[in-house]
Amino acid sequence: MVLLVIDIQKGITDERLYNFAEFIDNTSRIIETARKNHVEVIYVQHDDGPGSGFSFGDDDFEIAEQVKPAANEKIFYKTINSCFGNAELVDYLKSIGQKQLMIVGLQTNFCIDASVKSAFERGYEVIIPEGTNSTFDNEYMDAETTYRYYNEMMWPKRFAKCVSLDEAISLL
């Protein structure tokens, strides 16, 4: 198994997120457990491009301190929602032959959804631990409804196995 930590970057990791404290706590526990069990942790950062305020050199682009990568962990960059838009990441995952991905990060309805579906289409078994993705309110749904829509209706039995935090920890 590989743990993908997607877009938990300073500019979007704050109290505006649905269940912010729980999200940070749960995600940190998953990352710590993966490290203890020698499961590879791979980080992905979204780059909106120069001048956006969310690109290389911008503080908001940096990975949030609460989930900071260890010195030996790989970081890949992307410019589209799905992390599979990064050919280097795709090639790396192929090279290690791993077909099981646990995915955590931001935002539920954008980069996590796109990455979950792209992983599924590529034949990966996708595991989503409860409370390890989050998002903001939007003009159509509040953040809780958005989170529940994907984690309880859209992904399970279609694109991913959505599991409790305890189950995810035991899988690592």
Beta strands, then each sheet from edge to edge (+ up, - down):
strand 1: 2-6
strand 2: 40-46
strand 3: 74-78
strand 4: 100-106
strand 5: 125-129
strand 6: 133-134
strand 7: 161-163
sheet 1: 3+ 2+ 1+ 4+ 5+ 7+
sheet 2: 3+ 2+ 1+ 4+ 6+
end
